[in-house]
């Protein structure tokens, strides 16, 4: 099964294409499941910032830093498509 992330901010096409990841056939996918699959990729580094005020997840892809906060915006509502609201860290 293919999970695709839609970004509210535009990324370079080559990065957006990389973020289409094959996962096992399942009926529901949690964010943790998705991140576990993402961690196996050699082109991305994941940093989870776990502070109680504003937990966030940072993806470092091709030297671009992408950060999103751990909120309802990151809820996965469909097995086939994941939508994240992305903000760029430090910019």
PDB file of N, CA, C and O in Angstrom:
ATOM      1  N   UNK A   1       0.842  -1.184   0.000  1.00  0.00           N
ATOM      2  CA  UNK A   1       0.000   0.000   0.000  1.00  0.00           C
ATOM      3  C   UNK A   1       0.878   1.234   0.000  1.00  0.00           C
ATOM      4  O   UNK A   1       1.960   1.237   0.587  1.00  0.00           O
ATOM      5  N   UNK A   2       0.415   2.272  -0.652  1.00  0.00           N
ATOM      6  CA  UNK A   2       1.177   3.502  -0.754  1.00  0.00           C
ATOM      7  C   UNK A   2       0.559   4.558   0.141  1.00  0.00           C
ATOM      8  O   UNK A   2      -0.646   4.801   0.094  1.00  0.00           O
ATOM      9  N   UNK A   3       1.385   5.175   0.948  1.00  0.00           N
ATOM     10  CA  UNK A   3       0.939   6.307   1.762  1.00  0.00           C
ATOM     11  C   UNK A   3       1.565   7.558   1.191  1.00  0.00           C
ATOM     12  O   UNK A   3       2.769   7.602   0.936  1.00  0.00           O
ATOM     13  N   UNK A   4       0.760   8.556   0.995  1.00  0.00           N
ATOM     14  CA  UNK A   4       1.264   9.782   0.402  1.00  0.00           C
ATOM     15  C   UNK A   4       1.012  10.932   1.360  1.00  0.00           C
ATOM     16  O   UNK A   4      -0.061  11.040   1.953  1.00  0.00           O
ATOM     17  N   UNK A   5       2.019  11.796   1.505  1.00  0.00           N
ATOM     18  CA  UNK A   5       1.872  12.971   2.358  1.00  0.00           C
ATOM     19  C   UNK A   5       1.586  14.169   1.472  1.00  0.00           C
ATOM     20  O   UNK A   5       2.284  14.410   0.487  1.00  0.00           O
ATOM     21  N   UNK A   6       0.558  14.913   1.832  1.00  0.00           N
ATOM     22  CA  UNK A   6       0.312  16.188   1.166  1.00  0.00           C
ATOM     23  C   UNK A   6       0.818  17.300   2.066  1.00  0.00           C
ATOM     24  O   UNK A   6       0.513  17.325   3.258  1.00  0.00           O
ATOM     25  N   UNK A   7       1.578  18.207   1.511  1.00  0.00           N
ATOM     26  CA  UNK A   7       2.133  19.304   2.290  1.00  0.00           C
ATOM     27  C   UNK A   7       1.382  20.586   2.006  1.00  0.00           C
ATOM     28  O   UNK A   7       1.037  20.879   0.862  1.00  0.00           O
ATOM     29  N   UNK A   8       1.132  21.346   3.055  1.00  0.00           N
ATOM     30  CA  UNK A   8       0.493  22.642   2.858  1.00  0.00           C
ATOM     31  C   UNK A   8       1.491  23.649   2.306  1.00  0.00           C
ATOM     32  O   UNK A   8       1.100  24.612   1.646  1.00  0.00           O
ATOM     33  N   UNK A   9       2.775  23.437   2.572  1.00  0.00           N
ATOM     34  CA  UNK A   9       3.825  24.272   1.983  1.00  0.00           C
ATOM     35  C   UNK A   9       4.449  23.490   0.832  1.00  0.00           C
ATOM     36  O   UNK A   9       4.607  22.272   0.913  1.00  0.00           O
ATOM     37  N   UNK A  10       4.792  24.179  -0.211  1.00  0.00           N
ATOM     38  CA  UNK A  10       5.362  23.500  -1.372  1.00  0.00           C
ATOM     39  C   UNK A  10       6.806  23.106  -1.096  1.00  0.00           C
ATOM     40  O   UNK A  10       7.596  23.898  -0.582  1.00  0.00           O
ATOM     41  N   UNK A  11       7.126  21.890  -1.440  1.00  0.00           N
ATOM     42  CA  UNK A  11       8.501  21.410  -1.365  1.00  0.00           C
ATOM     43  C   UNK A  11       8.984  21.152  -2.783  1.00  0.00           C
ATOM     44  O   UNK A  11       8.197  21.079  -3.727  1.00  0.00           O
ATOM     45  N   UNK A  12      10.267  21.019  -2.905  1.00  0.00           N
ATOM     46  CA  UNK A  12      10.812  20.639  -4.204  1.00  0.00           C
ATOM     47  C   UNK A  12      10.191  19.314  -4.636  1.00  0.00           C
ATOM     48  O   UNK A  12       9.976  18.425  -3.813  1.00  0.00           O
ATOM     49  N   UNK A  13       9.908  19.188  -5.920  1.00  0.00           N
ATOM     50  CA  UNK A  13       9.231  17.994  -6.424  1.00  0.00           C
ATOM     51  C   UNK A  13       9.958  16.718  -6.058  1.00  0.00           C
ATOM     52  O   UNK A  13       9.328  15.720  -5.711  1.00  0.00           O
ATOM     53  N   UNK A  14      11.296  16.741  -6.134  1.00  0.00           N
ATOM     54  CA  UNK A  14      12.042  15.515  -5.872  1.00  0.00           C
ATOM     55  C   UNK A  14      11.891  15.080  -4.415  1.00  0.00           C
ATOM     56  O   UNK A  14      11.910  13.887  -4.112  1.00  0.00           O
ATOM     57  N   UNK A  15      11.741  16.053  -3.518  1.00  0.00           N
ATOM     58  CA  UNK A  15      11.536  15.706  -2.113  1.00  0.00           C
ATOM     59  C   UNK A  15      10.125  15.182  -1.916  1.00  0.00           C
ATOM     60  O   UNK A  15       9.919  14.193  -1.213  1.00  0.00           O
ATOM     61  N   UNK A  16       9.161  15.834  -2.527  1.00  0.00           N
ATOM     62  CA  UNK A  16       7.776  15.389  -2.397  1.00  0.00           C
ATOM     63  C   UNK A  16       7.621  13.958  -2.911  1.00  0.00           C
ATOM     64  O   UNK A  16       6.886  13.159  -2.331  1.00  0.00           O
ATOM     65  N   UNK A  17       8.318  13.642  -4.005  1.00  0.00           N
ATOM     66  CA  UNK A  17       8.223  12.287  -4.550  1.00  0.00           C
ATOM     67  C   UNK A  17       8.829  11.260  -3.595  1.00  0.00           C
ATOM     68  O   UNK A  17       8.342  10.133  -3.498  1.00  0.00           O
ATOM     69  N   UNK A  18       9.878  11.647  -2.899  1.00  0.00           N
ATOM     70  CA  UNK A  18      10.511  10.721  -1.970  1.00  0.00           C
ATOM     71  C   UNK A  18       9.576  10.365  -0.817  1.00  0.00           C
ATOM     72  O   UNK A  18       9.680   9.286  -0.233  1.00  0.00           O
ATOM     73  N   UNK A  19       8.660  11.283  -0.494  1.00  0.00           N
ATOM     74  CA  UNK A  19       7.808  11.069   0.661  1.00  0.00           C
ATOM     75  C   UNK A  19       6.588  10.214   0.352  1.00  0.00           C
ATOM     76  O   UNK A  19       5.608  10.227   1.097  1.00  0.00           O
ATOM     77  N   UNK A  20       6.651   9.474  -0.745  1.00  0.00           N
ATOM     78  CA  UNK A  20       5.647   8.454  -1.025  1.00  0.00           C
ATOM     79  C   UNK A  20       6.276   7.129  -0.622  1.00  0.00           C
ATOM     80  O   UNK A  20       7.266   6.697  -1.215  1.00  0.00           O
ATOM     81  N   UNK A  21       5.710   6.498   0.368  1.00  0.00           N
ATOM     82  CA  UNK A  21       6.360   5.344   0.999  1.00  0.00           C
ATOM     83  C   UNK A  21       5.423   4.147   0.971  1.00  0.00           C
ATOM     84  O   UNK A  21       4.233   4.256   1.268  1.00  0.00           O
ATOM     85  N   UNK A  22       5.984   3.016   0.609  1.00  0.00           N
ATOM     86  CA  UNK A  22       5.212   1.781   0.620  1.00  0.00           C
ATOM     87  C   UNK A  22       5.180   1.203   2.034  1.00  0.00           C
ATOM     88  O   UNK A  22       6.215   1.079   2.690  1.00  0.00           O
ATOM     89  N   UNK A  23       3.994   0.855   2.486  1.00  0.00           N
ATOM     90  CA  UNK A  23       3.854   0.218   3.787  1.00  0.00           C
ATOM     91  C   UNK A  23       2.991  -1.031   3.627  1.00  0.00           C
ATOM     92  O   UNK A  23       2.282  -1.164   2.629  1.00  0.00           O
ATOM     93  N   UNK A  24       3.038  -1.937   4.582  1.00  0.00           N
ATOM     94  CA  UNK A  24       2.214  -3.136   4.491  1.00  0.00           C
ATOM     95  C   UNK A  24       0.726  -2.786   4.461  1.00  0.00           C
ATOM     96  O   UNK A  24       0.300  -1.749   4.969  1.00  0.00           O
ATOM     97  N   UNK A  25      -0.043  -3.677   3.856  1.00  0.00           N
ATOM     98  CA  UNK A  25      -1.498  -3.474   3.788  1.00  0.00           C
ATOM     99  C   UNK A  25      -2.071  -3.499   5.204  1.00  0.00           C
ATOM    100  O   UNK A  25      -1.919  -4.479   5.933  1.00  0.00           O
ATOM    101  N   UNK A  26      -2.726  -2.413   5.574  1.00  0.00           N
ATOM    102  CA  UNK A  26      -3.305  -2.312   6.903  1.00  0.00           C
ATOM    103  C   UNK A  26      -4.627  -1.569   6.806  1.00  0.00           C
ATOM    104  O   UNK A  26      -4.920  -0.937   5.791  1.00  0.00           O
ATOM    105  N   UNK A  27      -5.413  -1.645   7.853  1.00  0.00           N
ATOM    106  CA  UNK A  27      -6.688  -0.934   7.849  1.00  0.00           C
ATOM    107  C   UNK A  27      -6.567   0.443   8.475  1.00  0.00           C
ATOM    108  O   UNK A  27      -7.372   1.330   8.192  1.00  0.00           O
ATOM    109  N   UNK A  28      -5.564   0.625   9.327  1.00  0.00           N
ATOM    110  CA  UNK A  28      -5.336   1.951   9.888  1.00  0.00           C
ATOM    111  C   UNK A  28      -3.858   2.106  10.180  1.00  0.00           C
ATOM    112  O   UNK A  28      -3.160   1.136  10.478  1.00  0.00           O
ATOM    113  N   UNK A  29      -3.399   3.328  10.089  1.00  0.00           N
ATOM    114  CA  UNK A  29      -1.985   3.614  10.291  1.00  0.00           C
ATOM    115  C   UNK A  29      -1.885   4.765  11.273  1.00  0.00           C
ATOM    116  O   UNK A  29      -2.540   5.794  11.111  1.00  0.00           O
ATOM    117  N   UNK A  30      -1.065   4.583  12.289  1.00  0.00           N
ATOM    118  CA  UNK A  30      -0.842   5.677  13.228  1.00  0.00           C
ATOM    119  C   UNK A  30       0.367   6.482  12.766  1.00  0.00           C
ATOM    120  O   UNK A  30       1.155   6.031  11.934  1.00  0.00           O
ATOM    121  N   UNK A  31       0.492   7.658  13.313  1.00  0.00           N
ATOM    122  CA  UNK A  31       1.663   8.470  12.993  1.00  0.00           C
ATOM    123  C   UNK A  31       2.939   7.740  13.393  1.00  0.00           C
ATOM    124  O   UNK A  31       3.944   7.806  12.685  1.00  0.00           O
ATOM    125  N   UNK A  32       2.899   7.050  14.516  1.00  0.00           N
ATOM    126  CA  UNK A  32       4.078   6.299  14.953  1.00  0.00           C
ATOM    127  C   UNK A  32       4.445   5.224  13.934  1.00  0.00           C
ATOM    128  O   UNK A  32       5.621   5.025  13.629  1.00  0.00           O
ATOM    129  N   UNK A  33       3.434   4.532  13.409  1.00  0.00           N
ATOM    130  CA  UNK A  33       3.692   3.521  12.379  1.00  0.00           C
ATOM    131  C   UNK A  33       4.374   4.148  11.173  1.00  0.00           C
ATOM    132  O   UNK A  33       5.345   3.617  10.632  1.00  0.00           O
ATOM    133  N   UNK A  34       3.840   5.288  10.771  1.00  0.00           N
ATOM    134  CA  UNK A  34       4.382   5.949   9.596  1.00  0.00           C
ATOM    135  C   UNK A  34       5.827   6.387   9.831  1.00  0.00           C
ATOM    136  O   UNK A  34       6.685   6.217   8.965  1.00  0.00           O
ATOM    137  N   UNK A  35       6.084   6.949  11.004  1.00  0.00           N
ATOM    138  CA  UNK A  35       7.449   7.402  11.308  1.00  0.00           C
ATOM    139  C   UNK A  35       8.408   6.230  11.375  1.00  0.00           C
ATOM    140  O   UNK A  35       9.571   6.355  10.992  1.00  0.00           O
ATOM    141  N   UNK A  36       7.931   5.090  11.860  1.00  0.00           N
ATOM    142  CA  UNK A  36       8.791   3.911  11.900  1.00  0.00           C
ATOM    143  C   UNK A  36       9.208   3.483  10.500  1.00  0.00           C
ATOM    144  O   UNK A  36      10.350   3.074  10.286  1.00  0.00           O
ATOM    145  N   UNK A  37       8.280   3.576   9.543  1.00  0.00           N
ATOM    146  CA  UNK A  37       8.626   3.269   8.158  1.00  0.00           C
ATOM    147  C   UNK A  37       9.595   4.308   7.622  1.00  0.00           C
ATOM    148  O   UNK A  37      10.561   3.981   6.932  1.00  0.00           O
ATOM    149  N   UNK A  38       9.322   5.572   7.952  1.00  0.00           N
ATOM    150  CA  UNK A  38      10.166   6.659   7.467  1.00  0.00           C
ATOM    151  C   UNK A  38      11.591   6.535   7.999  1.00  0.00           C
ATOM    152  O   UNK A  38      12.550   6.852   7.295  1.00  0.00           O
ATOM    153  N   UNK A  39      11.728   6.077   9.235  1.00  0.00           N
ATOM    154  CA  UNK A  39      13.057   5.948   9.844  1.00  0.00           C
ATOM    155  C   UNK A  39      13.944   4.957   9.099  1.00  0.00           C
ATOM    156  O   UNK A  39      15.170   5.037   9.174  1.00  0.00           O
ATOM    157  N   UNK A  40      13.327   4.029   8.385  1.00  0.00           N
ATOM    158  CA  UNK A  40      14.099   3.027   7.659  1.00  0.00           C
ATOM    159  C   UNK A  40      14.712   3.583   6.377  1.00  0.00           C
ATOM    160  O   UNK A  40      15.575   2.941   5.780  1.00  0.00           O
ATOM    161  N   UNK A  41      14.282   4.755   5.952  1.00  0.00           N
ATOM    162  CA  UNK A  41      14.792   5.340   4.713  1.00  0.00           C
ATOM    163  C   UNK A  41      16.148   5.988   4.987  1.00  0.00           C
ATOM    164  O   UNK A  41      16.363   6.591   6.038  1.00  0.00           O
ATOM    165  N   UNK A  42      17.053   5.853   4.026  1.00  0.00           N
ATOM    166  CA  UNK A  42      18.395   6.399   4.247  1.00  0.00           C
ATOM    167  C   UNK A  42      18.520   7.868   3.857  1.00  0.00           C
ATOM    168  O   UNK A  42      19.568   8.475   4.079  1.00  0.00           O
ATOM    169  N   UNK A  43      17.482   8.442   3.286  1.00  0.00           N
ATOM    170  CA  UNK A  43      17.573   9.836   2.838  1.00  0.00           C
ATOM    171  C   UNK A  43      16.916  10.813   3.805  1.00  0.00           C
ATOM    172  O   UNK A  43      16.840  12.009   3.522  1.00  0.00           O
ATOM    173  N   UNK A  44      16.444  10.319   4.937  1.00  0.00           N
ATOM    174  CA  UNK A  44      15.771  11.210   5.876  1.00  0.00           C
ATOM    175  C   UNK A  44      16.293  10.965   7.284  1.00  0.00           C
ATOM    176  O   UNK A  44      16.549   9.824   7.671  1.00  0.00           O
ATOM    177  N   UNK A  45      16.447  12.032   8.040  1.00  0.00           N
ATOM    178  CA  UNK A  45      16.736  11.940   9.460  1.00  0.00           C
ATOM    179  C   UNK A  45      15.538  12.495  10.206  1.00  0.00           C
ATOM    180  O   UNK A  45      14.972  13.517   9.817  1.00  0.00           O
ATOM    181  N   UNK A  46      15.158  11.827  11.268  1.00  0.00           N
ATOM    182  CA  UNK A  46      14.004  12.252  12.049  1.00  0.00           C
ATOM    183  C   UNK A  46      14.460  12.615  13.451  1.00  0.00           C
ATOM    184  O   UNK A  46      15.150  11.844  14.118  1.00  0.00           O
ATOM    185  N   UNK A  47      14.070  13.784  13.876  1.00  0.00           N
ATOM    186  CA  UNK A  47      14.361  14.239  15.230  1.00  0.00           C
ATOM    187  C   UNK A  47      13.028  14.552  15.900  1.00  0.00           C
ATOM    188  O   UNK A  47      12.276  15.406  15.430  1.00  0.00           O
ATOM    189  N   UNK A  48      12.740  13.863  16.992  1.00  0.00           N
ATOM    190  CA  UNK A  48      11.502  14.114  17.716  1.00  0.00           C
ATOM    191  C   UNK A  48      11.838  14.962  18.934  1.00  0.00           C
ATOM    192  O   UNK A  48      12.588  14.539  19.814  1.00  0.00           O
ATOM    193  N   UNK A  49      11.278  16.152  18.972  1.00  0.00           N
ATOM    194  CA  UNK A  49      11.511  17.081  20.077  1.00  0.00           C
ATOM    195  C   UNK A  49      10.342  16.926  21.031  1.00  0.00           C
ATOM    196  O   UNK A  49       9.224  17.344  20.729  1.00  0.00           O
ATOM    197  N   UNK A  50      10.598  16.333  22.169  1.00  0.00           N
ATOM    198  CA  UNK A  50       9.505  15.996  23.079  1.00  0.00           C
ATOM    199  C   UNK A  50       9.518  16.932  24.272  1.00  0.00           C
ATOM    200  O   UNK A  50       9.892  16.542  25.378  1.00  0.00           O
ATOM    201  N   UNK A  51       9.105  18.173  24.039  1.00  0.00           N
ATOM    202  CA  UNK A  51       8.909  19.035  25.195  1.00  0.00           C
ATOM    203  C   UNK A  51       7.408  19.164  25.425  1.00  0.00           C
ATOM    204  O   UNK A  51       6.624  19.046  24.484  1.00  0.00           O
ATOM    205  N   UNK A  52       7.017  19.399  26.634  1.00  0.00           N
ATOM    206  CA  UNK A  52       5.599  19.316  26.971  1.00  0.00           C
ATOM    207  C   UNK A  52       4.811  20.510  26.465  1.00  0.00           C
ATOM    208  O   UNK A  52       3.595  20.423  26.295  1.00  0.00           O
ATOM    209  N   UNK A  53       5.484  21.615  26.223  1.00  0.00           N
ATOM    210  CA  UNK A  53       4.765  22.792  25.742  1.00  0.00           C
ATOM    211  C   UNK A  53       4.361  22.638  24.280  1.00  0.00           C
ATOM    212  O   UNK A  53       3.230  22.938  23.898  1.00  0.00           O
ATOM    213  N   UNK A  54       5.300  22.169  23.476  1.00  0.00           N
ATOM    214  CA  UNK A  54       5.008  22.030  22.049  1.00  0.00           C
ATOM    215  C   UNK A  54       5.838  20.906  21.450  1.00  0.00           C
ATOM    216  O   UNK A  54       6.874  21.157  20.835  1.00  0.00           O
ATOM    217  N   UNK A  55       5.387  19.662  21.625  1.00  0.00           N
ATOM    218  CA  UNK A  55       6.110  18.556  21.002  1.00  0.00           C
ATOM    219  C   UNK A  55       6.120  18.740  19.488  1.00  0.00           C
ATOM    220  O   UNK A  55       5.127  19.180  18.907  1.00  0.00           O
ATOM    221  N   UNK A  56       7.207  18.415  18.866  1.00  0.00           N
ATOM    222  CA  UNK A  56       7.261  18.552  17.419  1.00  0.00           C
ATOM    223  C   UNK A  56       8.165  17.483  16.835  1.00  0.00           C
ATOM    224  O   UNK A  56       8.960  16.856  17.535  1.00  0.00           O
ATOM    225  N   UNK A  57       8.023  17.295  15.540  1.00  0.00           N
ATOM    226  CA  UNK A  57       8.842  16.337  14.816  1.00  0.00           C
ATOM    227  C   UNK A  57       9.563  17.103  13.723  1.00  0.00           C
ATOM    228  O   UNK A  57       8.959  17.907  13.013  1.00  0.00           O
ATOM    229  N   UNK A  58      10.835  16.854  13.592  1.00  0.00           N
ATOM    230  CA  UNK A  58      11.638  17.515  12.569  1.00  0.00           C
ATOM    231  C   UNK A  58      12.129  16.451  11.593  1.00  0.00           C
ATOM    232  O   UNK A  58      12.698  15.439  12.002  1.00  0.00           O
ATOM    233  N   UNK A  59      11.909  16.685  10.315  1.00  0.00           N
ATOM    234  CA  UNK A  59      12.462  15.827   9.279  1.00  0.00           C
ATOM    235  C   UNK A  59      13.594  16.595   8.599  1.00  0.00           C
ATOM    236  O   UNK A  59      13.441  17.771   8.269  1.00  0.00           O
ATOM    237  N   UNK A  60      14.709  15.939   8.395  1.00  0.00           N
ATOM    238  CA  UNK A  60      15.814  16.553   7.662  1.00  0.00           C
ATOM    239  C   UNK A  60      15.976  15.756   6.372  1.00  0.00           C
ATOM    240  O   UNK A  60      16.437  14.614   6.381  1.00  0.00           O
ATOM    241  N   UNK A  61      15.587  16.382   5.267  1.00  0.00           N
ATOM    242  CA  UNK A  61      15.558  15.695   3.980  1.00  0.00           C
ATOM    243  C   UNK A  61      16.395  16.493   3.003  1.00  0.00           C
ATOM    244  O   UNK A  61      16.109  17.659   2.731  1.00  0.00           O
ATOM    245  N   UNK A  62      17.427  15.861   2.479  1.00  0.00           N
ATOM    246  CA  UNK A  62      18.310  16.541   1.525  1.00  0.00           C
ATOM    247  C   UNK A  62      18.741  17.896   2.048  1.00  0.00           C
ATOM    248  O   UNK A  62      18.723  18.887   1.318  1.00  0.00           O
ATOM    249  N   UNK A  63      19.128  17.938   3.310  1.00  0.00           N
ATOM    250  CA  UNK A  63      19.613  19.148   3.984  1.00  0.00           C
ATOM    251  C   UNK A  63      18.534  20.210   4.183  1.00  0.00           C
ATOM    252  O   UNK A  63      18.848  21.313   4.629  1.00  0.00           O
ATOM    253  N   UNK A  64      17.292  19.917   3.871  1.00  0.00           N
ATOM    254  CA  UNK A  64      16.214  20.833   4.195  1.00  0.00           C
ATOM    255  C   UNK A  64      15.587  20.379   5.510  1.00  0.00           C
ATOM    256  O   UNK A  64      15.368  19.188   5.731  1.00  0.00           O
ATOM    257  N   UNK A  65      15.307  21.334   6.363  1.00  0.00           N
ATOM    258  CA  UNK A  65      14.722  21.016   7.657  1.00  0.00           C
ATOM    259  C   UNK A  65      13.224  21.299   7.596  1.00  0.00           C
ATOM    260  O   UNK A  65      12.799  22.408   7.271  1.00  0.00           O
ATOM    261  N   UNK A  66      12.443  20.286   7.911  1.00  0.00           N
ATOM    262  CA  UNK A  66      10.994  20.411   7.900  1.00  0.00           C
ATOM    263  C   UNK A  66      10.504  20.066   9.304  1.00  0.00           C
ATOM    264  O   UNK A  66      10.822  19.001   9.835  1.00  0.00           O
ATOM    265  N   UNK A  67       9.747  20.951   9.889  1.00  0.00           N
ATOM    266  CA  UNK A  67       9.291  20.725  11.254  1.00  0.00           C
ATOM    267  C   UNK A  67       7.777  20.840  11.308  1.00  0.00           C
ATOM    268  O   UNK A  67       7.194  21.735  10.696  1.00  0.00           O
ATOM    269  N   UNK A  68       7.143  19.932  12.041  1.00  0.00           N
ATOM    270  CA  UNK A  68       5.720  20.095  12.296  1.00  0.00           C
ATOM    271  C   UNK A  68       5.421  19.718  13.729  1.00  0.00           C
ATOM    272  O   UNK A  68       6.041  18.819  14.297  1.00  0.00           O
ATOM    273  N   UNK A  69       4.465  20.413  14.300  1.00  0.00           N
ATOM    274  CA  UNK A  69       4.153  20.188  15.705  1.00  0.00           C
ATOM    275  C   UNK A  69       3.237  18.982  15.844  1.00  0.00           C
ATOM    276  O   UNK A  69       2.470  18.657  14.937  1.00  0.00           O
ATOM    277  N   UNK A  70       3.326  18.339  16.968  1.00  0.00           N
ATOM    278  CA  UNK A  70       2.532  17.145  17.231  1.00  0.00           C
ATOM    279  C   UNK A  70       1.151  17.570  17.706  1.00  0.00           C
ATOM    280  O   UNK A  70       0.935  17.810  18.894  1.00  0.00           O
ATOM    281  N   UNK A  71       0.234  17.660  16.775  1.00  0.00           N
ATOM    282  CA  UNK A  71      -1.095  18.148  17.106  1.00  0.00           C
ATOM    283  C   UNK A  71      -2.117  17.408  16.273  1.00  0.00           C
ATOM    284  O   UNK A  71      -1.783  16.474  15.543  1.00  0.00           O
ATOM    285  N   UNK A  72      -3.358  17.827  16.385  1.00  0.00           N
ATOM    286  CA  UNK A  72      -4.414  17.182  15.612  1.00  0.00           C
ATOM    287  C   UNK A  72      -4.199  17.363  14.111  1.00  0.00           C
ATOM    288  O   UNK A  72      -4.768  16.626  13.306  1.00  0.00           O
ATOM    289  N   UNK A  73      -3.379  18.339  13.737  1.00  0.00           N
ATOM    290  CA  UNK A  73      -3.068  18.521  12.319  1.00  0.00           C
ATOM    291  C   UNK A  73      -2.392  17.290  11.730  1.00  0.00           C
ATOM    292  O   UNK A  73      -2.438  17.064  10.521  1.00  0.00           O
ATOM    293  N   UNK A  74      -1.764  16.495  12.597  1.00  0.00           N
ATOM    294  CA  UNK A  74      -1.030  15.341  12.121  1.00  0.00           C
ATOM    295  C   UNK A  74      -1.842  14.059  12.204  1.00  0.00           C
ATOM    296  O   UNK A  74      -1.310  12.975  11.962  1.00  0.00           O
ATOM    297  N   UNK A  75      -3.117  14.164  12.539  1.00  0.00           N
ATOM    298  CA  UNK A  75      -3.931  12.956  12.600  1.00  0.00           C
ATOM    299  C   UNK A  75      -4.014  12.316  11.213  1.00  0.00           C
ATOM    300  O   UNK A  75      -4.197  13.005  10.209  1.00  0.00           O
ATOM    301  N   UNK A  76      -3.881  11.022  11.173  1.00  0.00           N
ATOM    302  CA  UNK A  76      -3.987  10.295   9.913  1.00  0.00           C
ATOM    303  C   UNK A  76      -5.427   9.823   9.780  1.00  0.00           C
ATOM    304  O   UNK A  76      -5.889   8.980  10.548  1.00  0.00           O
ATOM    305  N   UNK A  77      -6.122  10.370   8.806  1.00  0.00           N
ATOM    306  CA  UNK A  77      -7.545  10.074   8.680  1.00  0.00           C
ATOM    307  C   UNK A  77      -7.824   9.042   7.600  1.00  0.00           C
ATOM    308  O   UNK A  77      -8.927   8.499   7.533  1.00  0.00           O
ATOM    309  N   UNK A  78      -6.853   8.770   6.767  1.00  0.00           N
ATOM    310  CA  UNK A  78      -7.049   7.818   5.686  1.00  0.00           C
ATOM    311  C   UNK A  78      -5.809   6.950   5.560  1.00  0.00           C
ATOM    312  O   UNK A  78      -4.685   7.417   5.747  1.00  0.00           O
ATOM    313  N   UNK A  79      -6.026   5.694   5.243  1.00  0.00           N
ATOM    314  CA  UNK A  79      -4.884   4.808   5.074  1.00  0.00           C
ATOM    315  C   UNK A  79      -4.082   5.206   3.845  1.00  0.00           C
ATOM    316  O   UNK A  79      -2.859   5.063   3.829  1.00  0.00           O
ATOM    317  N   UNK A  80      -4.752   5.699   2.823  1.00  0.00           N
ATOM    318  CA  UNK A  80      -4.064   5.948   1.565  1.00  0.00           C
ATOM    319  C   UNK A  80      -3.457   7.339   1.473  1.00  0.00           C
ATOM    320  O   UNK A  80      -2.632   7.594   0.596  1.00  0.00           O
ATOM    321  N   UNK A  81      -3.850   8.241   2.359  1.00  0.00           N
ATOM    322  CA  UNK A  81      -3.323   9.595   2.245  1.00  0.00           C
ATOM    323  C   UNK A  81      -3.159  10.214   3.621  1.00  0.00           C
ATOM    324  O   UNK A  81      -4.039  10.109   4.476  1.00  0.00           O
ATOM    325  N   UNK A  82      -2.024  10.857   3.822  1.00  0.00           N
ATOM    326  CA  UNK A  82      -1.735  11.534   5.073  1.00  0.00           C
ATOM    327  C   UNK A  82      -1.522  12.996   4.743  1.00  0.00           C
ATOM    328  O   UNK A  82      -0.827  13.326   3.783  1.00  0.00           O
ATOM    329  N   UNK A  83      -2.110  13.863   5.523  1.00  0.00           N
ATOM    330  CA  UNK A  83      -1.930  15.288   5.268  1.00  0.00           C
ATOM    331  C   UNK A  83      -1.292  15.934   6.488  1.00  0.00           C
ATOM    332  O   UNK A  83      -1.824  15.848   7.594  1.00  0.00           O
ATOM    333  N   UNK A  84      -0.153  16.578   6.284  1.00  0.00           N
ATOM    334  CA  UNK A  84       0.521  17.302   7.350  1.00  0.00           C
ATOM    335  C   UNK A  84       0.526  18.787   7.024  1.00  0.00           C
ATOM    336  O   UNK A  84       0.673  19.179   5.866  1.00  0.00           O
ATOM    337  N   UNK A  85       0.368  19.588   8.026  1.00  0.00           N
ATOM    338  CA  UNK A  85       0.563  21.022   7.854  1.00  0.00           C
ATOM    339  C   UNK A  85       2.014  21.307   8.246  1.00  0.00           C
ATOM    340  O   UNK A  85       2.407  21.112   9.396  1.00  0.00           O
ATOM    341  N   UNK A  86       2.782  21.759   7.297  1.00  0.00           N
ATOM    342  CA  UNK A  86       4.224  21.865   7.477  1.00  0.00           C
ATOM    343  C   UNK A  86       4.621  23.318   7.652  1.00  0.00           C
ATOM    344  O   UNK A  86       4.101  24.210   6.981  1.00  0.00           O
ATOM    345  N   UNK A  87       5.555  23.537   8.567  1.00  0.00           N
ATOM    346  CA  UNK A  87       6.197  24.841   8.616  1.00  0.00           C
ATOM    347  C   UNK A  87       7.701  24.600   8.571  1.00  0.00           C
ATOM    348  O   UNK A  87       8.197  23.609   9.107  1.00  0.00           O
ATOM    349  N   UNK A  88       8.413  25.505   7.932  1.00  0.00           N
ATOM    350  CA  UNK A  88       9.859  25.352   7.858  1.00  0.00           C
ATOM    351  C   UNK A  88      10.483  25.932   9.108  1.00  0.00           C
ATOM    352  O   UNK A  88      10.173  27.056   9.503  1.00  0.00           O
ATOM    353  N   UNK A  89      11.350  25.177   9.722  1.00  0.00           N
ATOM    354  CA  UNK A  89      12.026  25.644  10.930  1.00  0.00           C
ATOM    355  C   UNK A  89      13.079  26.665  10.554  1.00  0.00           C
ATOM    356  O   UNK A  89      13.764  26.532   9.540  1.00  0.00           O
ATOM    357  N   UNK A  90      13.197  27.674  11.377  1.00  0.00           N
ATOM    358  CA  UNK A  90      14.245  28.663  11.186  1.00  0.00           C
ATOM    359  C   UNK A  90      14.080  29.495   9.935  1.00  0.00           C
ATOM    360  O   UNK A  90      15.060  30.002   9.389  1.00  0.00           O
ATOM    361  N   UNK A  91      12.839  29.641   9.471  1.00  0.00           N
ATOM    362  CA  UNK A  91      12.694  30.438   8.283  1.00  0.00           C
ATOM    363  C   UNK A  91      11.250  30.737   8.059  1.00  0.00           C
ATOM    364  O   UNK A  91      10.903  31.412   7.089  1.00  0.00           O
TER     365      UNK A  91
END
